[in-house]
Amino acid sequence: SFSNINSKQVKKMFVDFDKIIFRLSFRDAPLANFILNLFFQWDIWTLGKIKKFSEKWKTDLELILNKIEYLDSILPFSNFHFHQKDTQFPTIDPSLKNIQATSLGHPLIPKKQRVNNPLEKVNFSSVVLITGSNMSGKTTYLRSIGVNTLLALCGSPVVAENFTLPPIQILSSIKNEDSLDEGISFFYSEVRKIAYILKTAKSNDIPSLILIDEVLKGTNTRERIIATEKILRELSKPAYRSINFITTHDLELAKGPKAKKWKMKHFVELIEDGKMSFDYKIRDGVVNSSNALRILSLEYPEIVFVDI
C-alpha cells in the first residue's frame, strides 16, 4: 500500500527532481553545454545538486522505490490472472504433508488446446510412477505440476480449479544434455542431476517436489530397471520428505513385485480406423500398449513393417 507515503512530500521531491532533469537536458545541446561548462562549470554544479537531492530525499526515495518494486513484482501475476480467466489462487499451508490439485493444466498451452488433469493427493515419501505411450502427455503433465507449483510459491494464480500444497522446493530432471566442452555424456549428465536431487532432498529442512522424466533413459534396460528401483526405494524413505513423480517407458518396472508400494498412473494413445490420436488424459494403473513401432511405421513404412 502507498497509504503511508506523504503526497505533498512526494510532489516537492518531484519538483526538485524536475529541476535536476532540466539542468541535465543541456547535455543534449552541444553548444549550450560547452558554454555553460566553460564559464560556470555546469556539470560540477549539477553533480552537487544531485548529491544534495539524494541526501535530502533518501528516506522518501527508498520508501517509494520499495513500493514501486513490490507493485512491479505483482503486476505480472495480476496480468496473468486477467488474461487467464480460469486461474485460481492456490492455498499454501505449512501444516500440509501432501500436494493436491483439481483440473491442473500447463499455463503456456492455449486454453482451447489445453487438457487439464487431476492431481490426486500425494503424501510425503510417496512415489507416483507414470507410464505411457510416446507423445501421450507424460512430460507435459510433469511440467504442469512443476510450473504451477513454482507459480504458487511466487504468489501467482495457477491453472487449476484448486491447488493446495505446503512450502516446498522443486527438484527436477526433465531436460538433460551432454556436453562436448566438459566431456560429459548424456547418461552421466542425468546421473549427476539425479545424485544432486537425492543429496539436496535429504539434506534440506524444507520438503521437496521431485520430478524425473524418463528416469535413466541414457543406459540399457536391464541396468536402468535395477537402478531405478533402488532410486525409488530410496525416495520412499521418510528422511527425504519428498513428493515424487517419475515417468518411464519400462513396463517391467511398473509391473514388478516391488511396484506395489508406488501409485501407478498412465497415458495412452487412441486408435480409431487405423489412425492414432491422443486425449492426454491421465488414468489409473499401468499402460498396456506402446506406440513406438506404429509411429516409425507411419513416418517411414518402407523400412518399418509391423502388424498394427
N, C-alpha and C positions, 0 to 999 in steps of 0.2 A: 504494500500500500504506500501511496505517496502522501498520505494524510499528515505525516509528521514533518513535512517539508514546508517551510515558510515561503509562500508565493511571492511576497514583497521582496524578501531577500534574494530570491531567485531572479526576479526582474532586475534588481540592482546589479547582480552578478553578470547578467547577460548584457547590461548596458556597458559595464567595464570590459567585458569580453568583446563587444562590438567595436569599441574604441581600439583595441589591440588589432583586430582584423583590419580596421581602416588603416592603421599605421603599416601593417604588413602588405596592404594592397599596392603600395607604391613600388614594391619589388617587381611588379608586372609592368611598370613604366620605366624603362631603362634610363631615359634622360632625367626624369624627375628623381629617380632613385640615386643616380650619380650625383646630382646637385645637392640633394639633402644629406647624403653621406659625406660629401666633400666639405660642406660648410657647417653641418650640425651633428655629424656622426649619428645619423638617424637610426641605424641598425643597433648601435650600442644602447641608445636611449630606449628603443623598443624592447630590447632584451631585458632592460631594467624594469620596464612596465610589466613584462610577462612574469618576472620574478616576484614583483610586488603582488600581482594578481593571484599567483599560486599560493603565496603566504597568507593573503587576506581571506581567500575563499577555500582554503584547503579542506576544512571540515565539511562545509556545504557541498563542495565538489565531490568529495569521496562518497558522501551520502547519496547524492544524485546519481553518480556513476554506478554505485551498487544497485540502486533501484532499477536503473536502465538495463544493467546486465541481467538482473533477475527477470525483468519483463522480456528481454530479448531471448532468454533461455526458454520461457514458457510459450512464446508466440508460435514456434513450430508445432507444438503439441495442440494448441488451440486451432491452428490452421488445419492440421491433420484431422482433428475431430470434426471441424466444419465441413470438410470435403468428403470425409468417410462417415456417412450418417449412421452406419451400423456399428460403429465402435462404442465401447463402453470403458469406463474407468475400472481398473482391477481392484481387488481387495488384497492388501499386503498385511499379513498378520504374523508377527514374530512367534506366536504360540503354535502356529500350524506346523505339522510334520509331514505335510503332503502337498501336492500340486494338483489342481483340478480346473477344467475349463469346459464350457459348452459352446459348440459351434465355433471352433477355432480356425482361423484362416490366415493366409500369408498376406501381409499388407501391401506387398508390391505387385500382387496379381490383381488385375482389374476385377471389379465386383461381378461383372457379367460372366467372367471366365472362372472365377474363384469357386472352389468346392471346399466348404468348411467341414471340419470333422470334430467329433468329441474328443476330449482328453479326460478319460476316466481317472478317478482318484488314484494317485500313485504315491505310496508312502516312502519314507526314507529307507534305504537299503533294499529297495525293490528294483527288479530288472524287468523292463519291457523289451522283449525280443520281437523285432518286426521283420517278417519275411515278405516276399512279393516278387512279382514279375518285373522285368526291366521297364522303365518309364511309367510305372503304375502309381507313383506318388510317394514312395518311402522317404526319399531325401527331402522333398518339399515339406512333408509332414514334420520331419526333424527341424527344418529351418523355421517352420511356422511356430513351433514350440520355443525355439531359441530366440527368434526376433521379437515375439510378443512378450517373452519374459524380460528381455532387455528393455523394451519399451515401458513395461510395467515398472521396472526398477528405476527408470529415469523420470517417472511421474507422468507418463503419457497414457492416453487411452489405448486400448488394444482391440484387435479384430476378433472379438468373441462376444457372445451374449453375456457371459460372466466368466471371471478368471480369478481364482484365489490361489495364493502362494505365500510362502514365508520369504523373508530376505534371503537371497541365495546367490551364489556365484555360478557363472556359466562356464563350463569347460567343454570344448568341442573338438572333434576330429572329423571334419566333413570334407574339407578340400586339402589334400596333401600333394606336394610336388617334389620331384627330385631336384638336385642342384648340381650342375656341372662345376660351378665355381668352388663349391665346398666338397665335391666328390661324394655326394650323398645320394643313394639310390632311393627310389620311391618307397620301398619297403622299410628302409632304415629311417626315412623321414617319418613314416607312420609310427614305427616303434618308438622313436623319440617323443612324438606327440602323446602317445598313449602313456608312456612312462611319466611324462610331465603331469598328465591328468591324474594318474594314480597318486603320485607324490603330493601334488597340490591338494587334492581332495582329502587326503589322510592328515595332512599337517595343519590345514586351516581350521579355525574355530567355526566359521560360517558354513552352513550346508552347501552342497554342490548339486547343480543340474548338469549331468554328463550326457552328451550327445555324440555318438560314434557311428558314422555311416560306413557300411560295408567293412566291418572290422577286419583288419589284416588281409585285405584283398591282394596285397602285393606278394603273397607267398603261396605255396602249394596247399591243396585242400586238406590233406592229412594233418600237416603241422598247424594249419590255420584253425582247424576244429579243436585240436588239443590245447593250443594256446588260448583260444577264445573262451573255452570252458573254464580255464583257470582264471582268466581275467574277470569273467562274470561272477565266478565264485568269490573272488576277492572283493569285488564291488558290492556283493551282498552282505558283507560283514558290517556290523553296526558301527565300527570305528570310522567308516567313511562318511556316514550320514549323507549319502548321495542318492539322488533320484536318477535312474539310468535308463536311457533309451538307446537301443542298439539295433542297427539293421544288418541283415546278412542274406546272402543267397544260398547258404549252406543249410539245406533242409535236414541233413543228418544231425546237425547241431540242435535244431529246433525239435527234432523227434527223439532225441536220445533220452536215456533214463534220468539224466541229471537236469533235464529241461523242465521237469515238473515244478521246480521252485520258481520258474520265471513266468511272467504273464506273456501270452502269445497273441500277437496281432498280425494281420497281413493285408496286403493289397493284391488285386488280381486283375488280369485282363479279361475282356468280354469278347466272345467270338459269336458273330451273327452273320449268316450267309457267307461264311468263309472270310469275313472281314474282322479285323481286330480293332477294338476300341477300349477305352478306359473310363471308368466312372470316378476314379480317385477317391473312393470311399474306403475307410478303414473298417476291417472286420475282425471278429474274434477268431482265434485259432491259428493254424499253420496253413500256408498256401499249399494247394495240391497240384499246381501246374506251373510250368515255366514257358517262356516265350522266346528264348534266345535264338533257337533254330528257326522258329517261324519268322522272326524279324530278318534274319540272314536270308531266308528263302524269298521273302518279299522284296528285298533290296537287290539280290543277285541270284535269281533262280538257276542260272546256267551252272553254278558251282554247287550250291547247296540244295540237296534233294531230301525232303523229309515228308513223311506221311502225316499230313495235318488236316 
